[in-house]
């Protein structure tokens, strides 16, 4: 199951987060182009092959394809033949999934694939997500393009958690959002790419190479366009701060190269204009800290900035490293791979934002750039000029109503500091319900990553991308933790009287839901227990928890004892008429418990409610020793 915007498929406990303390020339005229509309949740394809024939609209482009025994079979007799069957329609945002079984293979290197952008006639170029039968190999999973020259462009490789082998059903899925895609094996993300080049009309396909493969339960579902929401089964998105700023001089191309090799999904950098209007990648308002020059970036020309040494301050081996322009950074990302989380640093005019947008479009990187800023006006300008670019609002403290502001600005993500989010962790759920992702900055501690993961945030900006990527990998390898639940209050074996109103305290871990019952009747977990109407004696509070890895339960048994204080509280809050309360209170104060019981019996349903009279009479007789 995956999240839609916001497709809440489970409730995550956020208590762990509460303890988190985390710390060139005039711009061109730009014509906005609206993003493609989406119909989230619409099933475009849903096929179980029960009809016994190829479904309508499915096109066997090449090779042998047949439906038999409720499954679709595709056969390729050699590694030189890649056979395809196409179906579906072009979608910008979708999930394609299928149950796949290798029936036979010519070798463990042979493969099957889900076609992500394939013309109906199967002609090149096309993009696929591949799985080998030896899926635990380093390239057991791939994202790849078959080019117009009939060569392979393999952009990303990885391994599945186990070998697909032969004769084994494997549920696979790929979520696609424009140029971004995630590969899932049995519900867990195993590989991600940001390098898809999409066509205007390519649909979906199934492919086989050197194997006979059967398929069942093939579905294609249209998704909402926000691919930055973390689907179930996906790890935290790793966003590296200022390039790999802990290992190389920040905001440089060498830092970007190091970041690329850490396994980071996005590279975060800052952009500001030179005096002559060229967008440069630099964090500070001045060049003093990170170059051998001095002065404000806005006071220096592009030529002056390019003459500076931006590497020797960090380490001698980086001497001569230059400040990159935004165009240079984007060209490097386009050629060598990577996605950019671009912060528009400081106040920018509309023309300055227009120049940034012009560069992004000129470098053909609109599908791989995410714009964020602390400056609301910069985001408004970006939205007006380039509505196809996702937007994130950076915040050092939370707004009163982040959801309302996100809607007003058309945000894809709301990006608070870790410390700010710790103050109001419920904001994550509220933003997700509104279809807005949450990317948190700047967090470097594994303990804090754990808290944020449990809080369901979507991504983390960090100075330690390699460590976070490794933490993610280890986290995905772990089986879901066994749920646990305990009742801390009332403590087991406690004796209470009716004057008390204990609030049940339940602690739980690795659970989605907790249900609380008192003597089999459901009660709220956040409200005091009403002991005034319960019979004296033993009562059982039970907590039942359900988590991804199973169920857990706990009980606490307490005794409700008759006492003068408890009985006095019942009388005073009884709703009986004033005269009856006076008589009852007088009898109680004088210890005349037998008379008190008799009075309650005689006036039940008259001067005091029947249920109340029964409680008063029962407790009075206990106190009287009867």
N, C-alpha and C positions, 0 to 999 in steps of 0.2 A: 504494500500500500504506500502511496505517496501523498504528499501534501498538495493541495491546490490552494488557491488564494482566497482566504487562508483555509485549506481543506484540513480541518483539525481531525486527525485520525487517532489521536491519543492525547491524554492530558499528562504533561510532565510536571513533577513537583519542583517548585522553585525555591524551596526553603534553603537549599545550599547556597544560593546566591546572596541571601540576606547577610551572610557573614563575610561577603567578599569586599575587601578593601584594596584598591589598585592605585593600590596606588594609581613681415618685412614690407612696408608700404601700407597704403590705406586698405582697410578690410573690404572684402568683396561683399556684394549684396547676396544674402543667403535666403533661399526659399525653403521654408519648412516643409517636410514631407511626413505626414502622419503615420504612426506605426500601424501595422496590420491588425485588424480586429481579431479577437479570439472568442471562442465559445467554450469556456472551460468546462470540462466534464463530458463534452459531446463525444460519443463513441462513433468514430468514423468507420472503423472495421471491427467486427466481432465475429470470428469464424471458428467453429469447432469441427467442421468437415463432416458433420453427421449426415449430410445429404448424399454423400457417396460420390460426388462429382466435383470437378473444379468449380469454385464459386464464380458467380457472374462478376465480370470485371477483373478477374485474375488472368494474367497473360503470361503463359510459359514462353519466355523469350528464346531460350535455348535449353537443350538437355531434356532428360526424361523426367516428367512430373506426373504423379498420379495420386488419386485419393483411394485409400484402402483401409478397411477396419477403423474408420473414424479418424484417420490421420493423413496428412499430406506427406508424400515421399518425393524427395529429389535425389537424383543420382548423377554423379560425375565420375567417370571411369579413370581419370588421370589427373595429375596435378596441373597439366597444361590446360585443362578445361574447367572454367568457372561457369556454372550454369545458374540461370536466374529465372525467377518468376516475380513479376511486378504486380502491384495492387495499390489501393489507396489513392490519395491525392496529395497535392503539395500543401504543406502546413509549416508555418514558422515555428510553432510551439506545440510539441506533441510528445507522447510516450508510446513507443512500440514495444510489445512484449510477446513472448511465445514460449511454449514448452518444447524443448529441443532434445532429440535423442540421436546420437550417432549409432546407426545400425551396423555399419562396417566402414573401415577406413583403409586406404592403401598404406598409410603410415601415420604416426602420432602427430606429424606436422600438418596434416590435412585439416581442413576447417569448414565451418559454416559461418554465415554472417546474416545480420539484420541490415537491410539496405535503408539508409537514412535519407538519401536524396538521389534517387535513381530515375532517369527518364523511363516512361512507360515502354519504350522500345528497346531499353537496355543499352543504348549507345553511351559512350563516354562523353564527358567525365561523370563519375558517380562516386559517392561516399558510402562507406560501410563500417559497421562495428563487427569485428571478427572474433570468433572463438575457435581455437584448435582443439582437437580431441585430447591432445596433451596440454591441457589448459593451464597447468602449473608452471610451464616453461616461462622464461623471462618475457617472451613475446606470445604467451598463450592467449592473451587478449590484445586487440589492436584497434585503433581508429586509423583508417587508411582511405586514400583517394586513388581511383584508377583514372589516370590522366588521359587527355586526348591523344597522347603519343603511345597509349597502351603500356604505360609503365606505372609502377607503384610509388606513391608518395605516402609512406607510413609516418604519421605525425606523432603517435603516442603508442607506447607498448606497456603491458603490465601482465600480471598473472592472476589467475582465479584462485580461490581458497582451496580448491581440490581439483583433481583431474576429472574431466568430463568422461573420458574413456569411451566405451561402447556399451549399449544396452541400458543406459542410465538416463532418466528424465532430468533435465536441468531447466529451471525456470529462469529465463534471461529477459532483460528489459534495457532499453536505452531511452533516457529523457533528453530531448533536444529543445534548445531555445536559441534560435538563430545559429550563430557560430559555436555555441557552447553545447556540450553533450556529456552525459554521465552514463557509464556502463554498469549495470547491476547484474549480479549473479545470485540467484536465490534470495533476493531482497536486500542484498548489501552492495554498496558501491565498491567497485573494484578498479575503475579507471575513469579518468576525466580528460576532456580536451577543450580547448578554446580555439581550435584551428579549422573548423569546418568552413568551407566556402560553399555557400548555398546557391542553388539555381533559382529560376523563377517558376519552374513547373515540375521539378522532380518529386516523385512520390516515394512509396516504400517498396521493399522487395525482400525476398529470401534468396540466399545464395548457397551453393555447395561446391566444394572443390576437392577432388580425389576421395570422395566418400559417398555413402548413401546415408541420408539424414531424414528423419521423420519429424514432423511438426504438428502441434496441436494447440488449441486455444490461443489463436493469434488475435491480438487486439491492437488497435490504434486509437488513442484517446487524445483529443485536442486539449491543450493546457492553456491556462492564463499566461500572459507573457512574462511574468516576473520569475525568471529562472534563478534568482538569487535567494529565494526561499529554500531552505534545506529540506530535501525530501527525507522521509523515513528511510533509514538504511544508509544515509550519506553522512560522512564526517564533517566536521567544521571546515569551512572554507579558510584556507591559509593565505593571508595577505601580508606580504613582506614590507616592512616599514622603510621608506626612503631607499628602495632597493635593499640589498643585503648590507644594511648600514653598520652591522656589528662586525662584518668581515671585510668590508671594502669602503672606500670613500663614498659617502651617501650621495644619492641623486646623480650618479655617473653611469656610463655605459658598462664599466667593469663591474660595478655593484649590481647592475641589472643582470649581467651574465652570471655572476655568482648566485643571485637570487633564482635565476632560472633553473639552476642545477640543484637547488634545495628541495624541489618538489612543491614550491609555492604555486597556488592557483592564480594569484593576482599580485602584481607589483604596484605598490603605492608610491607615488612621487608627487612633487609639487611643481606648479607652473606659475611664472611671473613674467611680465614683459620687460624687455630692455628699453632704453630711452627711445630707440627707433622702432619700437613696436614688435620686436621679434620675441615670441614666447620661448623662455628658457626654463630649464628644469633646475630649480633652486628652492630651498626651504626658507632660509633667512631673508629678511628685507635687505641685508647687506651681504657683500661677498667676503667680509673680513674673516669669519670663522673657518670657512671651508676652502679658501683659495689663498694665493699669495698676494692678492690685491686688497684694496680698501674701497669703501663707498657703497652707496645704495645701488641696487641693480637697476632701478628705474632712472638712475643718473648716468649709466654707462651704456655705450652703444654695443651692438652685437659684436663688432670687430674687437672692441676692448674686452668684452667678456670672453671671447674665444681665445684671447691671448693669455689668459690666466692659467696658472697651474692649480688644478682642483684635486690633486692626489697626494702631493708630498706631505701635506699636513697630517695625513692619516698614517702613512708608512712610506719609507724610502722607495720601495718597489713600485709605488704608484706615481712616482714623479712624472709629470708631464700629462697626466690625465686631464681631459678638458671638460668644461661645463657643456653638457649637450643642449642643443635646442630641442624643443618638443618634436619638431619634424624628424630630427636624428633619432630620438628615442623611439618614436613610433615606427620608423623604418626598420630599426633594429628588431623591434618586437614582431613586426610583420614577417620579416625574413627568418629570424631565428626562433620565433615562438614566444608566447606570453601574452598576458592581458594586463591592462593598465587601469588602476584605480587612481584617477588624476584629481588632485586637490587644487582647485583654483585658490591660490594663496592671497589673502587680503582683498581689499576692495578693488573691483574691476569695473570699468565702464562697459556699456553695451558694445562699443566698438572693439574694446580689448577682448571681450568674450567672443565676439564674432570672429576675431582673428584666430583664437584657439580652435573654434569650430571649423574654420576654413582649413586649418592644418590637419585636423583629424580626418576630415573628408578627403582632402588631397592625398593623404596617405592610405586611404581606403581602410580605415580602422574603426569605423563607427560601430561595428559589431563586437569590438574587443576593448572598448573604452567605457569606463564608468566614471562619471563626473561627481565629485563631492566638494563641499565647501562649508565653512562656517558662515559665509556671507549669503544671506537670503537673496539679495539682489542679483548676485552672480548666478544663482540657480534659476531665478526667474528669467534672466537673459538667456541662459542656456536652453531652457524649456521653450522659450519663444522662437529661438533661432534653430534649434535642433531637437525637436520632440522625440526623435528616435534614440537619443542618448539617455540611458538611465541616470537618475539623480539620487544623491545621498546628502542628507543634512548632518553635518558634524555638530556635536553639542558637548560642552564641558559640564553642563548641568541640564537636567531634563526640563522641557517645557511643561506648562500646566496641562495641556492636552496635546500630546505628540500626535495622536491619530488625526485630530482636526487639522493640525498644521501640515501633516503629511499629505492629506487630501488637498489642502489648499495649494500646496506647491507641486503636486503631482509626483511625489517622491517614490522611488523604487525601494529606498532603504533609509532608515533613521539610524544614525551612527553616533551613539553616545560614548563617553569614556566609561571604563569599567567601574570606576568609583561612583559615577553618577547613576549607572544602572543598578548598582547594589542598593541604592536607597529606595528604588521602586521596581522590583523585579517583575511585578505584574504587567508592566508596560510591554514586555516581550509578547505575551499572549494577546494583549489588546492590539498591538501593531500587526501581528500575524493574522488575527481575525479580519483586519482591514486589508490584508494582502501586501503588507509592507515588511521587508526584511529588516534584520537588525545586525549590523556589523559593528563590533566593539573595538575601541582603541585604548591604549597600546598595552597589550598584556603579554608578559613574558614568563609567568609562573605556571608550572604544570597543575598545581593545586587550583589556581584560578581558572585554567582551561577546563578542568573538571567541573567546577561550579558553573561556568558559562555553558558548557555542553549540556549539563543537566537542566539549565534554565532555558534551553532550546534556542539559543541565539544561532545565527546562521553563519557568521564568520568572525575571525579575529585578526586584527592588525597586530603584528608582533615583530620584535627585533630578533626573534629566534625561530625563523621559519623552518629550518631543518629539524629542530627539536619538536616543533608542533606537528610537522608532517609525520615524523616518527611516532609521536604520541597518538596521532590519528590512526596510523596503521596498526599499532598495538591495540588501540581501543576497538577497532573493527574486528580484530582477530579474537577478541575475548567473547566468550559466550555471554548472553544476557545474564546479569547478576541475579542470584536467587532473591526473590522479594522477602522482606522481613517487616513485621509490624509488632508493636508492643503498646500496651495501655499503661501510661505513666500515672494517670489519675482518673478516677479514684484508685488508689493502690489496692492490690489484691489483699483481701482479708480485713479491709477497713471497716470500722463501725461508724455509722453516720446517724444524725437525727434530722428531723424534718425542718429544722431551722437552717440547715445547710443547703446550698445550691451549687454543687460542684460542676465545673466545666470539664467535660472529658478531654484528656490530653492524650493524643495518639501520636506516636512516632513511627515513621515508616521509611523504608528505603527501597529503591528499585521497583516502585509500584506505579500504576497508572490511576487506580481508583481505590478508595477505602470506604467501606460501608460499616456503619455502627448500629448495633441493635441493643436494646435493653429488654431482657426477658422475651426476646424474639420479636419485639416491635422496633421498627426503625426509628432512630433519633438523630438529630443533627450533631455534627462533630464540633460545632462552634458555639453551641448554646448551653446554658446551665441546665442540668437535669432538674426536673420538677419532682421533688420527693414528697410533696404534701398529700398526694392522693394514692401513693403506693401503700400496699399492706406492709405492716412491720414484718421483718424477717429477712431472709437471704435473697439477693437479686444478682443477676449475672449480666455484665456488660460484655459484648463481643464485638471485635473488630475483624472484618474480612477484607483482605487486600488482594488485588489482582495486578500482576505485572507481566512484562514480556516473557519472563521465564517461568511463570506459574502463579500459584496462589499461596497465601499465608494467612494465618488467623491467630488471634490472641484473645484471652478472656480475663476479666477481673471480677471477682465475686465480693460483694460488700454486704454488710448487715445493716438494715435500717432498724434502729432501736427506738423504742418509746422513751421519751424524756420529757420532763416538765417544760424545758425550753422549747423543744420541738412542738409540743402540744400547744404551748402558748402562741407560737408563731402561726400555727394553723388556725387557731381561734381568731386571732387579730386580723388575719387576711382572708377570713372565711367567706365573707359576703352575707353572713347572718345579720339579722336586724340588731340594732344597737342594744336593745334590752337583753336579747339573748347573749350577746357578746359580754355584757356586763355580768350576767349571772355565771356564765361559763368561766370567765376570768377570775371571779371571786372564789368560786369553788376550787379552781385550780390553785390559786394562791394560798388557800387554806389547807391544801392537801386532802380535800374531801373527794377523792377520786371515784369512789363508788357512787356517790350522789351525782357527780359529773357525768358518769356513764349513763345513769338512769335518766337524767335530764335530756341528754342527747337522744336517747331512745324515744322518749315521749314526744319530743318536738321535731323529730325527723320529718322533713317534707313540709313543715309548718313554719316554725320560726328559724330554722336553719336547713340548708339543702340536705337532701337525703344522703348523698355520697359523703358529704362532710360529716354528717352525724355519725355515719358508720365508722369513719376514721377516728373521730373524737372518742366514741364509746369504746372502740377496741383498744386504743392507747391508754385510756383511763383505767380500763380493767387490768391491763398489764401492770400499770403503776400501782394499782390497788392490791396486786398480788393474786388476783383471781384467774 
